[in-house]
């Protein structure tokens, strides 16, 4: 697929306060000594992270925004479903929390190649991509994990012939079905386009089939250091607001593409600290974690 130019964020807001202490630093209790984690174990940890994040301000504000945009009355959709949908979106998107890097790969529209790559990563770095994937692979990865974690109604949508995003179809207790666009990349989108963007009309595709393909089995083994990295990224960032995570996504992408050096990202962040308006503790913590991460040195070998 031919991808449009990636927009690069010209600035990032980073918090000036010290981050709150991360919860659940030990990602998989009882697994000491293990070198790999099965997909089934990984998914269980993701479900646990989603439950723990239900009280986060970023999750609450995001849900309120979604409900208001679609005129949904309280309790018409399950809040826990939204939290899981948003958590996986922020994790699997291009330059998101799991450091996926969007690029043309000419691979089939599934997540198989991502999992093959992840199987080899034993020394992940916050400054390096964990895998390279095209828009349809990213969307398939999101849909696969969503289905595996118990979220129903997630499928693939082609807003153009050469682009793919995910769509989550909701069925409120009253009223018509809703289709929520989940843009796992920013192709054809602006910085203001995020989860539930209206830039693409999901109803232009007559049927969106739920993605049920078993890209990898429950017994598939993932290196434990990579799983630990993924879970810690969720602990550090996933509770922040949509705006903060969108900004950090653009900066992370700029670093991956060598448009910015990590030092440039850090320097810019430090200059802008004094310009922050009051924001939530989750945003302050996430922004400070990002500033700290940009100062880390890549490990010599990731394999």
Protein Blocks (a to p, Z undefined) as FASTA:
>chain_A
ZZddddddfbdcddfbdcdddehkblbghiaoiabdcfklmmmmmmmmmmmmmmpmklmm
mmmmmmmmnopaehkacfklmmmmmmmmmmmmghianopacddehiacbfklmmmmmmmm
mbdcfkbcfbdcdfklmmmmmmmmmmmnopghiacddfbfkbccdddddddfbdcddddd
ddfbfghiafklcehiakbcfklpmbacddfbdfbafklccdfklmmmmmmmmmmmmmpc
fklmmmmmmmmmmmmnomacfklmmmmmmmmmmmpccddfklmmmmmmmmmmmmpccdfb
lZZ
